[in-house]
Amino acid sequence: MNPDVTVVVVSWNTREHLSRCLDALEAAADGLRVETVVVDTASTDGSPAMVREKFPRVRLIQSPDNVGFGRASNVGAAAGAGRAILLLNSDCEVAPRALAALLGALNTDPTLGAVFARLVNTDGTLQPSVHDALPTPWSQAAEVLFASSLKRALMAGVRRRHAAAHDVAWGGAACLLVRRTAFEAIGGFDPRFFMSMEDVDLCARLGAAGFRLRYLSDAVAVHHCGASTARRPRAMLRHAYLSRIAYFDKHFPGWGGGVASALISLELAVSTTTFAVAARLTRAVGLRAHAEASAACHAAVVAAPRSRVGVGVIALIVALVLARYAGDVLRIARDSPAIDFAHYYTYALVVTQGHDPFDPVAVENVAHGLGIRRGGSPVIYLPSFYVLMGPWTWLPFWASALTWLAFGQVLFVATIPFLLWRRAVEPWRLVAALVLVAMYQPLFEAIALGQVTLVLFFLLTLGWWAIPAGRPWLAATALAAALHVKPQFGLMIPVLWWIGQRAVALRAAAVSAAGFALSVALVGLAPHVAWARQVFPMADYLHGWTYNHSVHAALHRLLDGRVGTGVVEVAALAAAAGILTLAARAMRPAPDPGTPAFDWAFGLGLTTAVLVSPLTEEQHFVILLLPLVLLVMTPETRSRDRVVLIASAVLIGARYSLERVPAVHAGLLSLLMTGKLAGVALLAWLLARRLRETAR
């Protein structure tokens, strides 16, 4: 009868660790049919002799050369006959009952291809080892740029995820039990990876072949990380970088290797220079050795074969686009009166001083003292919004306005990691998304006015990201804050309920209610009642206002004077109900978080909120950058979709207006003013189409 498990241990000069590993394995294998194969890769520390002497039942295979972990593991797996293969590092000690737990999970669920143990350090602390998403060149860039800060910020979430069993995308192969049929179906480890990334590649191919990978928190192994690699740090560092390039070249053909190589070259150039300067200043031998090691790695990376992606051309385009964007922002900082921010500032100061924001005398007294030009609209924001804006009044107006502009830019840039999270975006698609943003007129309209929509864009993007990231309270808080900024985007709470995210929706509703309660406690109930009385019966001039791009306004411009206002209002309500119904149907069945379908459903929710809102100004279209950018970064399945996406982006984002042509302000010719509305409708249609395709 074949063994239950073939244990494969690859060893290179780790005699003492190997001895403890095999000792622990004997205890862990109690009650199971286990065969152990040690593949020694040209050790010189007496490891083979120790195995023959202390563990005579272990099958020893001696390689004349160090062929690397992946190749050696393939040799060991082929030498055994177990139904499952335990890939075990020589510096890893399996705890009692851990092997039985791993094998039990594999036997119970035939869809599992492999199961990972919980790795701990010698002091019992967690050694993070599994991950929910496969790496992309862009995620590697984020790790290089923000490694220390990201690790600190995300460590609590990492510990929480490691506390319970769950499916994963990949994990380290220090203690990995893989089904033999799955291992053989994909051809085992790819021999091109000498050291590093071979486990990621194995997991990626297992997942692509349809096998699930699972992490078990109750199967524990102690891992003395890096026992072999510490003996040849320079060589191992070089292999790690080259393997990273090889992985991205393999899994992102045509561009991944080139991007990874460029990023790694930049990283190594910076580290080489930094260590060299530090060594010269301090005369430290260790720093000079680090500089030499980085330089050697850099030379190896430059010489490595890889795909070419025209990095220089991409860099030139990006530089030109960023220069254009920065120039526009600086021009706005110099020339813009920031009238919307002036509105926030004035009313926030009124509230901060304890006055009633609906008392025109109090408002005018404050405004007269400021001597600034503000948007002429009345109090259209919730009183809670003006409470939140209170700290901006601590600075003089112009200092505050410039700080507000900078704050908006910081938040806007901060959305980039969220958009690239778990996404393998081809460089040219990334450039296309950047060009879209840099040419997007609603964005510059919002910046010039000092609008709050950049904050709103960040909040909604954060909420979208936090749901698949497993952070329901963060998502709920972001979406509740968005409701307090612009109530029409409170529609996202029932949207989340509708698409199956009921826990997040309930949390968001609770946080929103808590925000209202706090606002009432701070400014009283009367301002909130006055706000509702003022906003819900919308001012007459806003219904057909030419700067109002909503369906509601388009119907008023088309029908006012031909039928009664009441009839137009009924028609607008019917149109909104129809839009909501069509969007709700497109969102079924409920998509899983983290999938493209979830992105399309969330984007359709945002688009629907824009369409059904009775007041939509151009700057509100900044929110639609989220679904637009996600669509640009995702490959199209049909050329027609590409045409529709381009048309939608141009109609929404281009700079044009018929405001100065009175002949088209009313009647049939007013349909000429619905270009941006048509762009939003095309975007909604495309998102709904993607959802229907995914459902099929």
C-alpha positions in Angstrom: 0.0 0.0 0.0 1.3 3.4 -0.9 2.3 5.8 1.9 -0.1 8.6 2.9 2.6 11.2 2.6 6.0 11.6 0.9 8.0 14.1 2.8 10.6 15.9 0.7 13.3 17.8 2.5 15.9 19.7 0.4 19.1 20.4 2.3 22.2 22.5 1.7 24.6 22.9 4.6 22.0 22.9 7.4 23.1 19.8 9.3 21.9 20.9 12.8 18.6 22.3 11.5 18.1 19.1 9.4 18.6 16.9 12.4 16.0 18.8 14.4 13.7 18.8 11.4 13.8 15.0 11.0 13.4 14.4 14.7 10.3 16.6 14.8 9.0 14.8 11.7 9.1 11.4 13.4 6.8 12.6 16.2 4.5 14.5 13.7 4.2 11.3 11.6 2.9 9.1 14.4 -0.1 7.1 13.2 0.4 7.9 9.5 2.1 6.0 6.7 5.0 8.4 5.9 8.1 8.1 3.8 10.8 10.7 4.0 13.2 11.7 1.2 16.1 14.0 1.8 17.6 15.6 -1.2 21.1 16.9 -0.4 22.4 19.5 -2.8 26.2 19.2 -2.5 26.4 20.0 1.2 29.9 20.2 2.7 29.0 20.2 6.4 28.5 16.5 6.9 24.7 16.5 6.5 24.6 13.3 4.4 26.6 11.3 6.9 24.4 12.6 9.8 21.3 11.4 7.9 22.7 8.0 7.2 23.8 7.6 10.9 20.8 9.0 12.8 17.9 8.4 10.4 18.6 5.1 8.6 14.9 4.8 7.4 15.2 8.1 5.5 15.9 7.8 1.8 18.9 10.0 1.0 19.5 11.4 -2.5 22.8 13.2 -3.0 23.1 15.7 -5.9 26.6 16.5 -7.0 25.6 20.1 -7.5 23.4 22.6 -5.8 20.5 22.6 -8.3 18.2 24.8 -6.3 15.1 24.2 -4.2 12.6 23.6 -7.0 14.6 21.1 -9.0 15.7 19.2 -5.9 12.0 19.1 -4.7 11.0 17.6 -8.1 13.6 14.9 -7.7 12.4 14.1 -4.2 8.8 14.0 -5.2 9.5 11.7 -8.1 11.3 9.3 -5.8 8.3 8.8 -3.5 4.9 7.2 -3.9 2.7 9.0 -1.3 -0.7 10.3 -2.2 0.4 13.7 -0.9 3.7 15.4 -0.9 4.9 17.4 2.1 7.4 20.0 0.9 9.4 20.8 4.0 12.3 23.1 4.5 15.3 21.7 6.4 15.0 24.5 8.9 11.4 23.8 9.6 10.1 21.6 12.5 6.5 20.3 12.2 4.5 20.2 15.5 2.8 17.1 16.6 -0.6 16.5 15.0 0.1 19.2 12.4 0.7 16.7 9.6 -2.5 14.8 10.4 -4.4 18.1 10.3 -3.0 19.0 6.9 -3.7 15.5 5.5 -7.2 15.5 6.9 -8.0 18.7 5.2 -6.7 17.4 1.9 -8.6 14.1 2.2 -11.9 15.8 3.1 -12.0 18.3 0.3 -11.2 17.0 -3.2 -11.1 20.5 -4.7 -8.1 21.4 -2.6 -4.8 21.2 -4.4 -2.6 22.1 -1.4 -2.7 23.2 2.2 -0.4 25.4 4.1 0.7 25.2 7.8 0.9 28.1 10.2 4.5 29.1 10.5 5.8 30.5 13.7 9.2 31.8 14.9 11.2 30.1 17.6 9.5 32.3 20.2 6.1 31.3 19.0 5.2 34.6 17.3 3.5 34.5 13.9 5.6 34.3 10.8 3.3 35.6 8.0 3.5 33.2 5.2 0.2 33.2 3.1 -1.3 35.8 0.9 -4.7 36.5 -0.6 -3.5 37.8 -4.0 -0.7 36.8 -6.3 2.0 39.5 -6.8 2.0 41.8 -9.8 4.8 44.2 -11.0 2.8 47.1 -9.5 2.4 45.5 -6.1 6.1 44.8 -6.1 6.7 48.5 -6.8 4.4 49.4 -3.9 6.4 47.1 -1.6 9.7 48.7 -2.7 8.4 52.2 -2.1 6.3 51.7 1.0 7.6 48.5 2.5 8.1 49.6 6.1 5.1 51.8 6.4 2.8 49.2 4.7 4.0 46.4 6.9 3.3 48.5 10.0 -0.1 49.6 8.8 -1.2 46.1 7.6 0.3 43.9 10.3 -2.9 43.9 12.4 -4.9 42.7 9.4 -2.3 40.1 8.5 -2.4 38.7 12.1 -6.2 38.6 11.9 -6.2 36.8 8.6 -3.7 34.2 9.9 -5.8 33.5 13.0 -8.4 31.4 11.1 -8.4 28.9 8.2 -9.2 30.4 4.8 -8.5 30.0 1.1 -5.4 31.8 -0.2 -3.8 32.7 -3.5 -0.3 31.6 -2.5 2.1 30.9 0.3 5.6 30.0 1.1 6.6 26.3 0.6 8.4 25.9 3.9 5.7 23.5 5.1 3.3 22.8 2.2 1.3 19.6 1.7 0.3 19.3 -2.0 -1.9 16.6 -3.6 0.4 14.4 -5.8 -2.1 14.4 -8.7 -2.2 18.2 -8.6 1.6 18.5 -8.3 2.1 16.1 -11.3 -0.7 17.7 -13.3 1.2 21.0 -13.5 4.6 19.5 -13.8 5.9 20.3 -10.3 8.2 23.2 -9.8 9.4 25.2 -12.8 13.2 24.5 -12.9 14.0 28.0 -14.2 13.6 29.3 -10.6 16.8 28.4 -8.7 15.8 30.1 -5.4 12.8 32.4 -4.6 9.5 32.8 -6.4 9.3 29.1 -7.2 6.6 28.7 -4.6 4.6 31.7 -6.0 4.8 30.2 -9.5 3.7 26.8 -8.2 0.7 28.3 -6.5 -0.2 30.4 -9.5 -0.2 27.3 -11.7 -2.2 25.3 -9.2 -4.8 28.0 -9.1 -4.9 28.3 -12.9 -5.4 24.6 -13.1 -8.6 24.9 -10.9 -7.2 23.8 -7.6 -8.0 25.6 -4.4 -5.2 26.5 -1.9 -6.0 26.6 1.8 -4.3 27.8 5.0 -4.8 25.9 8.3 -4.3 27.9 11.4 -4.2 24.8 13.7 -1.4 23.0 11.8 1.8 24.6 13.2 5.4 24.4 12.2 8.4 26.3 13.6 10.5 27.9 10.9 14.1 29.1 11.4 13.9 31.3 8.4 16.9 31.6 6.1 19.2 28.9 7.5 20.5 28.1 4.0 20.4 31.5 2.4 22.3 33.1 5.2 25.4 31.1 4.2 25.6 32.8 0.8 23.7 36.1 1.1 25.1 37.7 -2.0 24.3 34.8 -4.3 20.9 34.3 -2.8 20.1 38.0 -3.2 21.1 37.8 -6.8 19.0 34.7 -7.4 16.0 36.4 -5.6 16.1 39.4 -8.0 16.6 37.3 -11.1 13.8 34.9 -10.1 11.4 37.9 -9.6 12.1 39.1 -13.1 11.7 35.6 -14.5 8.3 35.2 -12.7 6.9 38.4 -14.0 8.3 37.7 -17.5 6.5 34.3 -17.4 3.1 35.3 -15.9 2.8 38.8 -17.6 4.3 38.1 -21.0 5.4 40.9 -23.1 5.7 43.5 -20.4 6.0 42.0 -16.8 9.7 41.2 -17.0 10.6 44.6 -18.4 8.7 46.5 -15.8 10.0 44.4 -13.0 13.6 44.8 -14.3 13.2 48.6 -14.5 11.8 48.8 -10.9 14.5 46.5 -9.6 17.3 48.3 -11.4 16.0 51.6 -9.9 15.9 50.0 -6.4 19.4 48.6 -6.7 20.8 51.8 -8.1 19.5 53.7 -5.2 20.7 51.2 -2.6 24.1 51.0 -4.2 24.5 54.8 -4.2 23.2 55.1 -0.6 25.5 52.4 0.8 28.5 53.7 -1.1 28.0 57.2 0.2 27.4 56.0 3.7 30.6 53.8 3.5 32.7 56.7 2.3 31.4 58.9 5.1 31.8 56.3 7.9 34.5 54.1 6.5 32.5 51.1 7.6 33.6 47.8 6.0 30.1 46.4 6.2 28.5 49.3 4.3 31.0 49.0 1.6 30.2 45.2 1.3 26.5 46.1 1.0 27.3 48.6 -1.8 29.4 46.0 -3.6 26.7 43.4 -3.3 24.0 45.8 -4.6 26.3 46.7 -7.5 26.8 43.1 -8.4 23.1 42.4 -8.3 22.4 45.4 -10.5 24.9 44.2 -13.1 23.2 40.7 -13.1 19.7 42.3 -13.4 20.8 44.5 -16.3 22.3 41.5 -18.1 19.3 39.2 -17.5 17.1 38.3 -20.5 13.6 39.7 -20.3 10.8 41.1 -22.3 11.1 44.8 -23.5 8.2 47.2 -23.1 9.6 50.5 -24.2 10.2 51.8 -20.7 11.8 54.9 -22.0 8.8 55.8 -24.2 6.4 55.1 -21.4 8.5 57.2 -19.0 8.5 60.1 -21.5 4.7 60.0 -21.9 4.2 59.8 -18.1 6.6 62.8 -17.6 4.8 64.9 -20.1 1.4 64.1 -18.7 2.4 64.7 -15.1 4.1 68.0 -16.2 0.8 69.1 -17.9 -1.2 68.1 -14.8 1.2 69.9 -12.4 1.1 73.0 -14.5 -2.7 73.1 -14.5 -2.8 72.7 -10.7 -0.2 75.4 -10.2 -2.1 77.8 -12.5 -5.3 77.1 -10.6 -3.5 77.7 -7.3 -2.4 81.1 -8.6 -5.6 82.3 -10.3 -8.6 80.5 -8.8 -11.0 82.3 -6.4 -12.0 78.9 -5.0 -15.6 80.0 -4.6 -16.9 76.7 -3.4 -14.3 76.4 -0.7 -15.1 80.0 0.2 -18.7 78.8 0.7 -17.5 76.0 3.0 -15.2 78.3 4.9 -17.9 81.0 5.5 -20.6 78.6 6.7 -18.1 76.6 8.8 -17.0 79.8 10.5 -20.6 80.7 11.1 -21.2 77.3 12.8 -17.9 77.4 14.7 -18.9 80.8 16.1 -22.1 79.4 17.3 -24.4 81.2 14.9 -27.4 79.7 13.0 -26.2 79.0 9.4 -29.8 79.8 8.3 -29.7 83.2 9.8 -28.9 85.5 6.7 -27.8 88.4 9.0 -25.3 86.2 10.8 -24.0 84.8 7.5 -23.6 88.2 5.9 -21.8 89.6 9.0 -19.3 86.8 8.8 -19.0 87.1 5.0 -18.5 90.9 5.2 -15.7 90.4 7.7 -13.9 87.9 5.4 -14.3 90.0 2.3 -14.1 86.9 -0.1 -16.1 85.8 -3.1 -18.1 82.7 -2.3 -20.5 80.5 -4.2 -23.9 82.2 -4.0 -25.8 79.0 -3.1 -27.6 78.8 0.3 -26.8 76.1 2.8 -26.9 73.0 0.6 -24.7 70.7 2.7 -25.7 68.9 5.8 -24.8 70.9 9.0 -22.5 67.9 9.9 -20.4 68.8 6.8 -19.8 72.3 8.1 -18.9 70.9 11.5 -16.3 68.7 9.8 -14.9 71.7 7.9 -14.5 73.7 11.1 -10.7 73.0 11.5 -10.1 74.7 8.1 -11.2 78.0 9.7 -8.2 77.9 12.0 -6.1 79.3 9.2 -6.6 82.6 7.3 -8.8 82.0 4.2 -6.1 82.0 1.5 -3.7 79.9 3.5 -6.6 77.5 4.2 -7.6 77.5 0.5 -4.1 76.6 -0.6 -3.8 73.9 2.1 -7.2 72.5 1.0 -6.0 72.3 -2.6 -2.9 70.5 -1.5 -4.9 68.2 0.7 -7.2 67.3 -2.2 -4.1 66.4 -4.4 -2.7 64.2 -1.6 -6.0 62.3 -1.4 -6.2 62.0 -5.1 -2.7 60.5 -5.4 -3.5 58.3 -2.4 -6.2 56.5 -4.5 -3.6 55.1 -6.9 -2.4 52.2 -4.7 -6.1 51.2 -4.2 -6.7 51.2 -7.9 -3.6 49.1 -8.6 -4.2 46.7 -5.7 -4.2 43.1 -7.0 -4.3 44.4 -10.6 -1.8 43.3 -13.3 -2.3 46.3 -15.5 -0.3 46.5 -18.7 1.9 49.6 -18.8 0.1 51.0 -21.8 -3.3 50.7 -20.1 -1.8 52.5 -17.1 -0.6 55.3 -19.3 -4.0 55.5 -21.0 -5.6 55.8 -17.5 -3.1 58.5 -16.6 -3.9 60.4 -19.8 -7.6 60.2 -19.1 -7.1 61.7 -15.6 -4.8 64.4 -16.8 -7.3 65.5 -19.6 -10.5 65.1 -17.5 -12.2 68.5 -17.4 -14.5 67.8 -14.4 -11.4 67.2 -12.3 -10.0 70.6 -13.1 -13.4 72.2 -12.6 -13.5 70.7 -9.1 -10.0 71.8 -8.3 -10.6 75.4 -9.6 -13.7 75.7 -7.5 -12.2 74.3 -4.4 -14.9 71.6 -4.5 -15.1 68.8 -2.0 -15.5 66.1 -4.7 -11.8 65.1 -4.5 -12.4 64.1 -0.9 -15.6 62.4 -1.9 -13.7 60.5 -4.7 -11.1 59.3 -2.1 -13.8 58.2 0.4 -15.8 56.2 -2.3 -12.6 54.6 -3.7 -11.5 53.7 -0.1 -15.0 52.1 0.5 -14.8 50.1 -2.8 -11.3 48.9 -1.9 -12.0 48.0 1.7 -14.8 45.5 1.0 -12.8 42.9 -0.8 -9.8 43.7 1.5 -11.9 42.3 4.4 -12.2 45.6 6.2 -16.0 46.1 6.6 -15.7 48.9 9.3 -13.3 50.9 7.1 -15.6 50.5 4.2 -18.7 51.5 6.3 -17.0 54.6 7.7 -15.8 55.8 4.3 -19.2 55.4 2.8 -21.0 57.0 5.7 -18.6 60.0 5.5 -19.4 60.2 1.8 -23.1 60.4 2.6 -22.4 63.4 5.0 -20.5 65.1 2.2 -23.0 64.6 -0.6 -26.2 62.8 0.5 -27.0 61.5 -3.0 -24.1 59.1 -2.7 -25.8 57.6 0.3 -27.5 55.5 -2.4 -24.3 53.3 -2.2 -25.6 51.9 1.1 -28.7 50.2 -0.3 -26.6 49.3 -3.4 -24.3 47.3 -1.2 -27.2 45.7 0.5 -28.6 44.7 -2.9 -25.4 43.2 -4.1 -25.0 41.0 -1.0 -22.8 43.2 1.2 -25.4 43.5 3.9 -22.9 43.5 6.8 -21.1 46.5 5.3 -24.4 48.2 4.5 -25.7 47.8 8.1 -22.4 49.1 9.5 -22.5 52.1 7.1 -26.1 52.9 8.1 -25.1 52.7 11.8 -22.1 55.0 11.3 -24.2 57.5 9.3 -26.8 57.5 12.1 -24.1 58.1 14.7 -22.8 61.0 12.6 -26.2 62.6 12.4 -26.7 62.1 16.2 -23.3 63.8 16.9 -24.1 66.6 14.5 -27.4 67.2 16.2 -25.7 67.2 19.6 -23.2 69.8 18.4 -25.3 72.3 16.4 -28.9 71.3 17.5 -31.9 69.8 15.7 -33.2 73.1 14.2 -30.5 73.6 11.6 -31.0 70.0 10.3 -34.8 70.6 10.0 -34.1 73.9 8.2 -31.7 72.1 5.9 -34.3 69.5 4.9 -36.9 72.2 4.3 -34.6 74.1 2.1 -33.1 71.2 0.1 -35.9 68.8 -0.6 -38.2 71.4 -2.4 -35.4 72.3 -4.8 -35.1 75.9 -5.8 -37.0 76.7 -9.0 -34.0 78.0 -10.9 -32.1 74.7 -10.3 -34.7 72.5 -12.1 -33.7 73.6 -15.6 -30.4 75.3 -14.8 -28.0 74.9 -17.7 -25.1 73.9 -15.4 -27.3 71.0 -14.1 -26.4 67.9 -16.1 -29.0 65.5 -14.5 -31.8 63.6 -16.2 -34.1 65.7 -14.0 -32.8 69.0 -15.5 -32.7 67.7 -19.0 -36.5 66.9 -18.8 -37.2 70.3 -17.4 -35.3 72.1 -20.2 -37.1 69.9 -22.7 -40.7 70.0 -21.3 -41.1 73.2 -19.3 -43.6 75.5 -20.9 -45.1 72.6 -22.9 -46.6 70.7 -19.9 -47.0 71.7 -16.3 -44.2 71.6 -13.8 -46.0 68.8 -11.9 -46.1 66.6 -15.0 -42.3 67.2 -15.5 -41.6 66.2 -11.9 -43.6 63.0 -12.3 -41.8 62.2 -15.5 -38.4 62.8 -13.7 -39.4 60.5 -10.9 -40.5 57.9 -13.3 -37.2 58.2 -15.2 -35.3 57.8 -11.9 -37.4 54.8 -10.9 -36.7 53.2 -14.3 -32.9 53.9 -14.0 -32.9 52.3 -10.5 -34.8 49.3 -11.7 -32.5 48.6 -14.7 -29.4 49.1 -12.5 -30.8 46.7 -9.9 -31.6 44.0 -12.5 -28.0 44.3 -14.0 -26.5 43.8 -10.5 -28.0 40.4 -10.2 -26.7 37.9 -9.2 -24.8 39.4 -6.3 -21.1 39.5 -7.3 -18.2 38.3 -5.1 -16.0 41.0 -3.7 -12.6 41.3 -5.4 -14.0 40.1 -8.8 -14.4 42.3 -11.9 -18.2 41.9 -11.4 -18.0 43.6 -8.0 -16.1 46.5 -9.6 -18.7 46.9 -12.3 -21.6 46.7 -9.8 -20.0 49.3 -7.5 -19.3 51.5 -10.5 -22.8 51.1 -11.8 -24.0 52.2 -8.3 -22.0 55.4 -8.6 -23.2 56.1 -12.1 -26.8 55.5 -11.0 -26.4 57.9 -8.2 -25.2 60.6 -10.6 -28.1 59.8 -13.0 -31.0 59.9 -10.5 -29.7 62.9 -8.5 -31.9 65.9 -9.3 -28.8 68.2 -9.2 -25.5 67.1 -11.0 -22.9 69.7 -11.8 -19.8 69.0 -13.9 -17.5 68.6 -10.9 -19.6 65.8 -9.6 -18.4 63.7 -12.6 -15.1 63.3 -10.8 -16.6 60.4 -9.0 -17.0 58.6 -12.3 -13.3 58.4 -12.7 -13.4 55.3 -10.6 -15.4 53.1 -13.0 -13.8 54.8 -16.0 -10.3 54.1 -14.9 -11.2 50.5 -13.9 -12.6 49.9 -17.3 -9.6 51.4 -19.0 -7.3 49.1 -17.0 -9.3 46.0 -17.8 -8.9 44.3 -21.3 -12.0 44.6 -23.5 -13.6 41.5 -24.9 -15.2 43.3 -27.9 -14.1 46.1 -30.0 -17.5 47.7 -29.6 -16.9 48.0 -25.9 -13.7 49.8 -26.6 -15.5 52.3 -28.8 -18.2 52.9 -26.2 -15.7 53.4 -23.5 -13.8 56.0 -25.5 -17.0 57.8 -26.4 -18.1 57.8 -22.8 -14.8 59.1 -21.6 -14.7 61.9 -24.2 -18.2 63.0 -23.7 -17.9 63.2 -19.9 -14.3 64.4 -19.7 -13.8 66.8 -22.6 -14.1 70.5 -22.2 -17.1 71.9 -24.1 -20.3 73.9 -23.3 -23.3 75.5 -25.0 -24.0 77.6 -21.9 -23.4 80.8 -23.9 -25.9 79.8 -26.7 -29.3 80.8 -25.3 -31.2 79.2 -28.2 -30.4 75.7 -26.9 -31.4 76.4 -23.2 -34.9 75.2 -23.6 -37.1 73.1 -25.9 -36.1 70.5 -28.4 -32.7 72.1 -29.1 -31.8 71.7 -25.4 -31.1 68.0 -26.2 -27.8 69.4 -27.7 -26.8 70.2 -24.1 -27.0 66.6 -22.9 -23.6 65.5 -24.2 -22.2 64.8 -20.8 -25.4 63.1 -19.7 -25.2 60.9 -22.8 -21.6 60.0 -21.8 -22.8 58.9 -18.3 -25.6 56.9 -19.9 -23.1 55.1 -22.1 -20.9 54.4 -19.1 -23.9 52.9 -17.3 -24.8 50.8 -20.3 -21.2 49.5 -20.6 -21.0 48.6 -16.9 -24.4 46.8 -17.1 -23.2 44.9 -20.2 -20.1 43.8 -18.4 -22.2 42.6 -15.4 -24.5 40.6 -17.8 -21.5 39.0 -19.5 -20.0 38.0 -16.2 -23.3 36.5 -15.0 -23.6 34.4 -18.2 
